[in-house]
Amino acid sequence: MLERFIAAQAGEGAKYAGDEPKKEEFRSFTLNAQCPVPLEVLRKGYFNDTEAPDGRTWQWEVWGTDRDVDPDDVSVERKAGQLTIHMRTAWCPPAGWLMAVSRLWPELDMTLEFFVIEMGIEGGLSVKKGEMTQSWEKPLSYRKGCGRKAQGFNPGMDSPRLPIGRPC
């Protein structure tokens, strides 16, 4: 089942009106795969002050972060009965995305942990069937070493105090 979950996260990233064509449209991991940006939002464009919600606003409100994951910053660790996905997101953890995806995979328990170096916080939330079962936040306990992983750039980044968002 975990392999099916990972396979389901692959697909095309959101293609907004006015975007330049990208060389690689297919991504091995995209928030858009199971929580897609609606066509009417794609038509408005990513950043459009005159027509709300534009793509940036929709992604922020629904995914919990205003940008998709960079596929080069995603790694997957497999252990017996457990799957750990490390990713970087902009500004906030994709908490809304996690809530929506957990409704699609009700048999899986999901946990999101995040670190925000700039704000000096770390936290997490656990969900089951789209319902939050636990959340926490505390001052960041800095790790020894350097580099992205040592500095906490693993699962997601930023504060869960922002709205979790609407389901997809």
C-alpha positions in Angstrom: 0.0 0.0 0.0 2.8 2.4 0.8 4.2 2.0 -2.7 0.8 2.7 -4.2 0.7 5.9 -2.1 4.1 7.1 -3.4 3.1 6.3 -7.0 -0.1 8.3 -6.6 1.9 11.4 -5.7 3.5 11.5 -9.1 2.0 13.6 -11.9 2.0 17.0 -13.6 2.5 20.2 -11.6 -0.1 22.9 -11.9 0.0 24.7 -15.3 -1.2 28.2 -14.9 -2.3 30.5 -17.7 0.7 32.6 -18.8 3.3 30.2 -17.4 6.3 29.5 -19.6 6.4 25.9 -20.9 8.6 23.8 -18.7 11.0 21.1 -20.0 9.8 18.5 -17.5 6.1 18.6 -16.9 5.9 15.2 -15.2 7.1 15.1 -11.5 7.9 12.2 -9.4 6.2 14.0 -6.5 3.8 16.9 -6.7 1.1 18.3 -4.3 -1.0 18.7 -7.4 -1.3 15.0 -8.1 -3.9 14.2 -5.5 -5.0 17.7 -4.5 -5.2 19.4 -7.9 -5.6 23.1 -8.6 -9.0 23.6 -10.1 -9.2 24.5 -13.8 -10.9 27.9 -13.1 -8.0 28.8 -10.8 -5.4 27.7 -13.4 -7.1 30.0 -15.9 -6.7 33.0 -13.6 -2.9 32.5 -13.4 -0.6 32.0 -10.5 -0.4 35.6 -9.4 -3.4 37.8 -10.4 -4.4 40.7 -8.1 -7.6 41.3 -9.9 -9.2 37.8 -9.9 -9.3 36.0 -6.5 -8.6 33.4 -5.8 -5.5 33.2 -8.0 -3.2 30.2 -8.0 -1.0 31.6 -5.2 -3.9 32.3 -2.9 -5.6 28.9 -3.7 -2.4 26.9 -3.0 -1.8 28.8 0.2 -5.3 28.3 1.5 -5.7 24.7 0.3 -2.2 23.1 0.3 -0.9 25.2 3.2 2.0 26.5 1.1 2.0 28.8 -1.9 4.4 26.7 -4.0 4.6 23.1 -5.0 7.5 21.0 -3.8 10.7 21.1 -5.8 11.0 17.5 -7.1 14.8 17.8 -6.7 14.2 18.3 -2.9 12.1 15.1 -2.3 13.5 11.9 -1.0 11.8 8.8 0.2 12.9 6.4 2.9 11.3 3.0 3.2 11.3 0.9 6.4 9.1 -2.0 7.4 5.6 -0.7 7.4 6.7 2.9 7.3 7.4 5.5 4.7 9.2 8.8 5.3 9.1 11.5 2.7 11.5 14.4 3.1 10.6 17.5 1.2 11.1 21.3 1.2 8.2 23.6 0.8 8.1 27.4 0.7 7.0 29.4 3.8 4.7 26.8 5.4 4.3 23.1 5.7 1.7 21.5 3.4 -0.7 20.8 6.2 -3.9 21.3 4.1 -2.5 19.0 1.5 -1.8 16.4 4.2 -5.3 16.6 5.6 -6.9 16.2 2.1 -4.6 13.3 1.1 -5.3 11.5 4.4 -9.0 11.4 3.5 -8.0 9.6 0.3 -5.9 7.1 2.2 -7.9 6.5 5.4 -6.0 3.4 6.3 -2.8 5.3 6.7 -1.7 7.3 9.8 0.2 10.4 8.6 2.4 12.7 10.5 4.0 16.0 9.3 7.0 17.4 11.1 8.6 20.7 10.2 11.4 23.0 11.0 11.7 26.8 10.3 15.2 28.0 10.9 14.2 31.7 10.2 11.5 31.6 12.8 13.3 29.3 15.3 10.4 26.9 15.6 9.7 23.2 14.9 6.4 21.4 15.1 4.2 18.7 13.7 0.8 17.4 13.3 -0.7 13.9 13.0 -3.8 13.1 10.9 -6.1 10.1 10.3 -8.9 10.1 7.8 -8.6 13.9 7.3 -8.9 14.7 11.0 -6.1 16.2 13.1 -5.3 13.9 16.0 -2.3 15.8 17.4 -0.3 18.9 16.8 2.6 20.6 18.5 5.0 23.5 18.2 8.0 24.6 20.2 11.3 26.6 19.9 13.7 24.9 17.5 16.3 22.7 19.2 19.2 23.2 16.9 21.1 20.2 15.7 24.8 19.7 15.5 26.4 19.9 12.1 25.6 21.9 9.1 23.9 21.5 5.8 20.2 21.2 5.0 19.4 18.0 6.8 21.3 19.0 9.9 19.6 22.4 10.0 16.2 20.7 9.8 15.2 21.1 6.2 13.5 17.8 6.2 9.7 17.4 6.0 8.3 20.8 5.5 8.9 24.4 6.6 7.0 26.9 8.6 4.3 27.6 11.1 1.0 25.6 11.3 -0.7 28.6 12.8 -1.8 29.6 9.4 -5.2 28.2 8.2 -5.0 24.6 7.3 -7.3 25.1 4.2 -10.2 23.6 2.5 -10.3 20.0 1.4 -9.5 19.3 -2.3 
